[in-house]
Structure formats: C-alpha cells, structure tokens
Amino acid sequence: MSDYAGRNVLITGAASGIGRLLAGRIAAEGARLILWDVDAEALQRARVELATTAATVTAYACDLRDRAAIAATAAATLRDVGPIDILVNNAGIVSGRTLLEARDDDILRTFDVNTLALFWTTRAFLPAMLERGTGHVVTIASAAGLVGTSRLVDYCASKHAAVGFDESLRLELRRLGSNVKTTVVCPFYISTGMFAGVKTRFRLLLPILTPDYAADRIIRAVRRDRRRLVMPRLVYATWLARLLPVPAFDGLMEFLGVNRSMDEFVGRATADEAVRTRNVAGTRGGR
Ligand SMILES: NC(=O)c1ccc[n+]([C@@H]2O[C@H](COP(=O)([O-])OP(=O)(O)OC[C@H]3O[C@@H](n4cnc5c(N)ncnc54)[C@H](OP(=O)(O)O)[C@@H]3O)[C@@H](O)[C@H]2O)c1
C-alpha cells in the first residue's frame, strides 16, 4: 500500500485525537475518507473541516459497542463508497480504574471497543480485500498491549488481545498467500487527552509522545507496509526484558516508573470537566 491517493480509507474513532489527525493527513493526500465515530456532532465537524481538502469525505455515526450497528454501518459504507482499501481500527477507550474499582460496564465497554470491534469491522471489510487481492488492516493497539500496568488491567488485557488479533490475522493471511497487509501500532502514552494526568519518570527514554509525532509515524509506517510500529524505541526492549525472571521484570517496570504512570491519571472526561469548571469560574470572575 504505497500510496493513499485515490484509496478508500476508513478510520474508526475519527472525530478526535489520533483518528482526527490521521484523517487530516490522509485527506491531504487525496484519499477517499470514510469516518466512523460514536459522537455524531464531532464527526460532522470533522467532516466539514476535512471537506475543504482534496479528499472526498463520508461520515457515519456508529457505536462500536453495538455489533448490529457495526454490521449496518459497514453495509451502508460498502454500498455508498465500495470496498475499503485501508481499514484503520483506531477507536479506543480507557477507564483508568483498578480491577476492583472498575464497574462491570467499564470492563465490558473496554473490551467491546478496544477488542471485539476489531473482529466485527475486519470481518466486514476483509472479504472484499481478499477477493481483490489488496488491502491493509491497521490496528492501533498500544504499548499497553505489550506490558501490563496497574490501574490498566482491563485496558492492558484488551490491548494485549488487539496485539494477538493483529499477529494471528497476519499469520492467517500468510497461510492464505494473500497480499492483504497488516500493521499493528504500539505507542507509549500520547498527549491527546485520553490519558490526561499520566506521568513518565524518564522523559528522555520514555517520552510522552505528541499527537502530531504519533500520527506522522503511523502514516509513514502504513505507507511503507511496516508490520509493526512501536514507539518510542525503548518499548522494543520489552521483548528483551521478558527474558528476565518475573520479579526482576516487575522491578524494572517499577524502576522505569511504568507501574506508577497511572497514579495521577484523570482521563479525558475529568480533564474536560476541569477545563469547563475553570472556564465557568473565569467567566464568573470577569463579571
Ligand atoms: N492517547 C494515548 O496515550 C494512547 C496510547 C497508546 C494507544 N492509544 C490508542 O490510540 C487510539 C486513539 O486514541 P486517542 O488518544 O486518539 O483517543 P481519543 O482522543 O479519546 O480518541 C478515540 C476516539 O474513539 C472514539 N470512540 C470511543 N468509543 C467509541 C465507540 N463506542 N464507538 C465509536 N467510536 C468510539 C472516541 O469518541 P468520543 O470522543 O466521543 O468518546 C474518540 O473520537 C486508541 O485505540 C487508544 O487506545 C492511545
């Protein structure tokens, strides 16, 4: 998949964060963009903004928790725009609660969006890719799909499953002798707001990535048909660290600050609420 121009590129979770940035970059290259998101208003805003570029943009509100809605939206997408060339499974959520603090629905939601939706969207669009002998399935997983962390039991488990999904799909496609490509993306924290409040202990070794940097790297990796993108580089050392005895591995994660990174997490909902409260207080103060 050397070029985005003229391709049908579907991005889930396209109304904000990394999905929105990917959409902007891919639109600039003249692709036909198909945007899915649960937030219909934000999606329309994104569609209108992106329509000023060279791209054709179609948007569908779809809750990825709802398997029937995914099937219906996929059918509408295939009918309206035809087969998908590049499917970017990007939507994701995090609760940031410990295993015992998490509500049952937090856990279900996390797996519905971060894991099960990968199955439903890919099963909807892969058949046409196989038939045409071309296509690319991109899974935005996480470094949390390679290493566990406290306060992320549900999230890490769902992202480990996403990494397993990509690897198994890749090997299945290999057995089929198919030319359909896959890319899995495993970033450390990115400052999109999804993980507002997280901390890193060694900023040079394990920086919190900027959204623009992450989006640029993803765009390049897909263009070059890279099978796996892990960032920053230190995260690659996970595979080496796994050779250590488990207590030493755990001690290393503690030393690197990874296991405490979520201690001050507030997340997007709380961060947005704090900004609203500050703005309201600011408005009141100004009167
Ligand atoms: N940010 C990080 O530190 C980080 C690190 C590693 C990996 N990742 C992964 O990167 C991907 C993008 O994350 P991001 O930071 O860009 O997060 P984000 O800004 O919160 O964007 C995620 C998007 O997915 C949408 N979404 C959530 N639930 C959905 C549902 N049920 N159906 C359809 N869309 C839904 C969100 O809509 P709403 O805004 O309406 O909820 C949002 O537009 C995720 O898979 C995330 O797990 C993020």
PDBQT file of the ligand as one rigid body, heavy atoms in Angstrom, charges set to zero:
ROOT
HETATM    1  N1  LIG A 301      -3.592   8.522  23.944  1.00  0.00    +0.000 N 
HETATM    2  C1  LIG A 301      -2.719   7.603  24.311  1.00  0.00    +0.000 C 
HETATM    3  O1  LIG A 301      -1.911   7.800  25.246  1.00  0.00    +0.000 OA
HETATM    4  C2  LIG A 301      -2.664   6.289  23.589  1.00  0.00    +0.000 A 
HETATM    5  C3  LIG A 301      -1.547   5.474  23.768  1.00  0.00    +0.000 A 
HETATM    6  C4  LIG A 301      -1.490   4.252  23.114  1.00  0.00    +0.000 A 
HETATM    7  C5  LIG A 301      -2.539   3.855  22.313  1.00  0.00    +0.000 A 
HETATM    8  N2  LIG A 301      -3.610   4.649  22.176  1.00  0.00    +0.000 N 
HETATM    9  C6  LIG A 301      -4.716   4.192  21.335  1.00  0.00    +0.000 C 
HETATM   10  O2  LIG A 301      -4.830   5.068  20.240  1.00  0.00    +0.000 OA
HETATM   11  C7  LIG A 301      -6.194   5.103  19.795  1.00  0.00    +0.000 C 
HETATM   12  C8  LIG A 301      -6.643   6.546  19.681  1.00  0.00    +0.000 C 
HETATM   13  O3  LIG A 301      -6.547   7.130  20.966  1.00  0.00    +0.000 OA
HETATM   14  P1  LIG A 301      -6.654   8.711  21.199  1.00  0.00    +0.000 P 
HETATM   15  O4  LIG A 301      -5.597   9.066  22.176  1.00  0.00    +0.000 OA
HETATM   16  O5  LIG A 301      -6.728   9.412  19.909  1.00  0.00    +0.000 OA
HETATM   17  O6  LIG A 301      -8.044   8.748  21.966  1.00  0.00    +0.000 OA
HETATM   18  P2  LIG A 301      -9.276   9.739  21.809  1.00  0.00    +0.000 P 
HETATM   19  O7  LIG A 301      -8.783  11.105  21.504  1.00  0.00    +0.000 OA
HETATM   20  O8  LIG A 301     -10.120   9.522  23.002  1.00  0.00    +0.000 OA
HETATM   21  O9  LIG A 301      -9.994   9.198  20.501  1.00  0.00    +0.000 OA
HETATM   22  C9  LIG A 301     -10.693   7.989  20.485  1.00  0.00    +0.000 C 
HETATM   23  C10 LIG A 301     -11.884   8.143  19.566  1.00  0.00    +0.000 C 
HETATM   24  O10 LIG A 301     -12.638   6.918  19.596  1.00  0.00    +0.000 OA
HETATM   25  C11 LIG A 301     -13.997   7.263  19.749  1.00  0.00    +0.000 C 
HETATM   26  N3  LIG A 301     -14.801   6.229  20.402  1.00  0.00    +0.000 N 
HETATM   27  C12 LIG A 301     -14.821   5.928  21.719  1.00  0.00    +0.000 A 
HETATM   28  N4  LIG A 301     -15.764   4.993  21.968  1.00  0.00    +0.000 NA
HETATM   29  C13 LIG A 301     -16.335   4.713  20.772  1.00  0.00    +0.000 A 
HETATM   30  C14 LIG A 301     -17.396   3.856  20.371  1.00  0.00    +0.000 A 
HETATM   31  N5  LIG A 301     -18.068   3.119  21.261  1.00  0.00    +0.000 N 
HETATM   32  N6  LIG A 301     -17.735   3.814  19.070  1.00  0.00    +0.000 NA
HETATM   33  C15 LIG A 301     -17.107   4.592  18.155  1.00  0.00    +0.000 A 
HETATM   34  N7  LIG A 301     -16.097   5.438  18.478  1.00  0.00    +0.000 NA
HETATM   35  C16 LIG A 301     -15.725   5.496  19.767  1.00  0.00    +0.000 A 
HETATM   36  C17 LIG A 301     -13.967   8.499  20.629  1.00  0.00    +0.000 C 
HETATM   37  O11 LIG A 301     -15.198   9.186  20.596  1.00  0.00    +0.000 OA
HETATM   38  P3  LIG A 301     -15.605  10.084  21.894  1.00  0.00    +0.000 P 
HETATM   39  O12 LIG A 301     -14.606  11.190  21.938  1.00  0.00    +0.000 OA
HETATM   40  O13 LIG A 301     -16.994  10.512  21.630  1.00  0.00    +0.000 OA
HETATM   41  O14 LIG A 301     -15.506   9.150  23.078  1.00  0.00    +0.000 OA
HETATM   42  C18 LIG A 301     -12.820   9.271  20.004  1.00  0.00    +0.000 C 
HETATM   43  O15 LIG A 301     -13.244  10.035  18.913  1.00  0.00    +0.000 OA
HETATM   44  C19 LIG A 301      -6.984   4.277  20.812  1.00  0.00    +0.000 C 
HETATM   45  O16 LIG A 301      -7.184   2.984  20.323  1.00  0.00    +0.000 OA
HETATM   46  C20 LIG A 301      -6.069   4.247  22.017  1.00  0.00    +0.000 C 
HETATM   47  O17 LIG A 301      -6.312   3.126  22.826  1.00  0.00    +0.000 OA
HETATM   48  C21 LIG A 301      -3.711   5.864  22.775  1.00  0.00    +0.000 A 
ENDROOT
TORSDOF 0
